[in-house]
Amino acid sequence: MENESKHKLVIIVGSVREGRFGPVAGAWVAEQARLYGGFEVDVVDLADIEIPLALPADSPRSAGDTYPRPAGMAALTSALVGADAFIVVTPEYNHSYPASLKAAIDWHYSQWTAKPVAFVSYGSVAGGRHAVLHLENVFTELHAVTIRDGLAFPNYYLSWRDGRPLDPEAAGYAKTMLDQLAWWTSALRSAREAAPYPA
């Protein structure tokens, strides 16, 4: 399948914390998505993006294309605009997700609309599930469609070795997530092309 006929998948590494595990999980998920096929995969690491916490007075919803984002955010915005689907890779900090990820989300609005979002989380005992529950609420507000079957890695510091999960079922779980993501990606892209979303 040629790239122009593939759906564009953006994998977002949400943590910018020193010593973070996010790039390891993100690289493995990107590998699974490329092996799955049908996606043109781009990994966006928020540690490489300028993401101020202070936002302009107007919201990105009302300002639209005139929203004054920092120049250092241009690559992120361009990736979000061009994406047909997202996978968010997030840790769990204090039963939620990192401020870097919330800021990246809040600097944008229409870029998420009517697109599917899947989640890969990691943490201690809960495996990042509290973070995902909060993110599902946020993305629903942005008119995105969240995918039910994501991946969660409890005690990731014990359950991964050499950049790969030790669980032999992990690749199968990833395929289930990607099956659902691919279905929604195709359905929502067709819908967006057929008519503007009534946001």
N, C-alpha and C positions, 0 to 999 in steps of 0.2 A: 504494500500500500504506500503510495506516495505521500510525502509530508502534507501537501496541500489538502489531501482528502482525510487526513487524520484530525481528531479532535485535540485541541491544545489544552494540556493539563499542566497547571502550575502547582508545584509542591512548595508550601511555605514552611520554612523552619522558623518557629515562633520564638525561641529563646535566644537571648543575647548574653546570657550569664557566663561568667568565666568558668571554664572547665565543663561546659554544657555537653550533653549527650545528643542533642538535637541533630547535628550534622551526621552523626553515625546512623541514627534511625532514618533520617531523610534520604541518605544515600542508598540504604537498603530498600526503602519504599520505592525510590526512583527506579532501581534495578528491577523490582517486581513489576512496575508499570510498563517498563520498556519490554520486558519479556512477555507481558500480557499481550501487547500489540494494540494497535488502534489509537494510540495516543502519541502526540509529540510532547515530550516531557521536558519541562523547565523547572529547575530547583532555584527558588529565591530564598536566600538566607537573610533574615532581618538584621543580622549583625553587620551586613555590608551596606545597609541603607540608613540614610539620615532620617530619623523619626522623632521629631520633637514632641514633647508631651503637651505643650501649650498650643492650642488650636485657634484659628481665626474666629472672629466674632460670628460670621455667617456660617451656616452649616453647609456641608458639601451637597446636601440634597437641594437646598435653595439656590446655591451659587452655580451648580452645574459645572460646565467646562471652564468657567472663570475662577474656580476655587484656587486660591493662592498657595499652592504646595511648594515646599522647598525644592530647589533644583536637584538636590541629592536624592529626592524621592521619585524622580522622573522614571527611573528604570522599573521601580515597583509598580507605579501607576500604569505604565505601558504594558507590563506583564499582566496585570489584572484586567485591563481593557481587552487584551487579545485572548484571554483565557476562555475556554468553554467549560472548564471544571477546575475544582481545587481539591487538594488534600492538605489539611493543616496538621503539622506535626507539633505537638505541644507537650510540655511537662505540666505537672501540677504543683503550684506554689500555694501553700496555705489554703487548700481546697478550691483553688481556682487556677486561672491561666495567667501568664506573665503580662506585665504592663506593656512591654514592647509589642506584643500581639494586639492588645486592645487599641493601642495608639495607631498601629498600622491599619486596623480595621476602621477606626473612627475618622481617619484622614480621607476615607473614600465612602462612596454610597452606591451610586448606580453601577459601579464596576462589579458588584456582587449580584445584582438583580437577576432573578430567573436563571441562576446557574447553580449547579449542584456542588455541595461541599461535603467531603468525607474527612474523617478524623483518625489520626494515629497519635496515641497518647502514651505517656510513660510516667512512672513515679514509683512510690513505695508500694504499700499493700494494695491501694486502690487502683494502681496503674494509670493514674491520670483521669479516671472517669468523672471526678467532680469537675475538672476543667472542661471536659467535653459537654457535660450537662449545661454549664454556663454558656459555652460557645453556641450551643444549639439555640438557646434563647436569643442571643445576639444576632445570629444569622437569620433567624426567622423574622426579626424586626427589619432586616435589610432585604427581605423578599427573596432570599436564597432558599434552596431546598437542601436540607441536611440528609445525609445517607445513614440509614439505620445501623448497618453492620460495619463498624470501624475496627481498628486494632487497638488493643490496650496491653501494655507490657508492665505488669507489676514487678517490683524489685529488679528493675532492668540491669542494675549493677551486678546482679548475680545470674541473670538469665540470658546474657549476651556474651559472646566470645568472638574475638577477631572480626568485629563488625557485623555479626550475624546472630539472630536469636537462636537459642539452643532448642527451643520447642520445635519438634519436627512438623507440627501442624501449622506453623506460622505462615508458610507460603500458601497453604490452602485457605487460611483465613483471609490473607491478602487477596486471593483470587475472588473470594466471595464479595469482598468490599469493591473490588474493581469491576466485577460483573454488574453490581448495582449502580456503581458510578457511571459505567459506560452506558447502561440503559437510560439513566436520567440525563446524561450528557446529550445523547442523541435526541431524546424526546424534547428536551428544553431548547436545544439549538434549533430544531425544526420549528418549534413554537415561536421562538424569537424572530426567526426569519419570516414566518407567516404573518405575524401581526405584532405591533408594539405591546409590551407588557403594561397593563393598566395600573402602574404604581402611583 
